[in-house]
Amino acid sequence: MARSIRLQLAEGASKIGLDLSQARCDTLLDYAALIRKWNQTHNLTTIDDPAKMLTHHLLDSLSIAGFVVGDRCLDIGSGAGLPGMVMALARPEQHWTLVESRAKKASFLREAKIRCKAENVTVIATRIEDYQSPENFDTLTSRAVSTVADLISMTGHLHHPSLRLISMKGIYPEEELSALTPRQREMTEVFPVAVPGLDAHRHIVVVTDVLEKQS
């Protein structure tokens, strides 16, 4: 079973455009196993089946790989580390800051960082609105955290002209897009994505050319 899951992960990642070594696949699967272990007492995610975790958590998180730019990335409301921890384990050349305000989930992220030897991960236990960084990020990511308009608003203090904001969505977010201002809509694009093994609608919203960092 382990070999089958590992092959599915490697093949699915390849379809997304990622060449994962056996070692990286094993690390990602170890991370998924850690989620299942913590789920027994902390209910990190509603999905606990290994096969579904492969598609709904690992491969779904990896589906943003082609949209992430730069080496300094931040995951907003990271939760169980989706997609931030998954991307960090798959792309060790990138540094990921995982911002999570809920204490139990932040504790899990710290444990996962240690267990998976993810030296390219920083865990910050706070709300994104309260997080101040001395350096600019290249990419901000979000999975099921808020609407696109709210994400743009709550990350305003991190904005700079070359920043990219990525929001993962299910069905085409028509209502969310209609709530954007004309200026926000101009800097927003939506891309349909196919997650290997996942029979569900997935879209990635990419916001670029964001406003100057607020003082």
Protein Blocks (a to p, Z undefined) as FASTA:
>chain_A
ZZmmmmmmmmmmmmnopacdfklmmmmmmmmmmmmmmmmmnombfbfbfklmmmmmmmmm
mmmmmmpgcjbdcdehklnopaklmmmmmmmmbccddddfblklmmmmmmmmmmnopakb
ccddddfklpccfbdcfbdcdehkbcfklmmmmmmmmgcfkbccddddfbdcfklmmmpc
fklmmmpccdddddehiacdddddddehiacddZZ
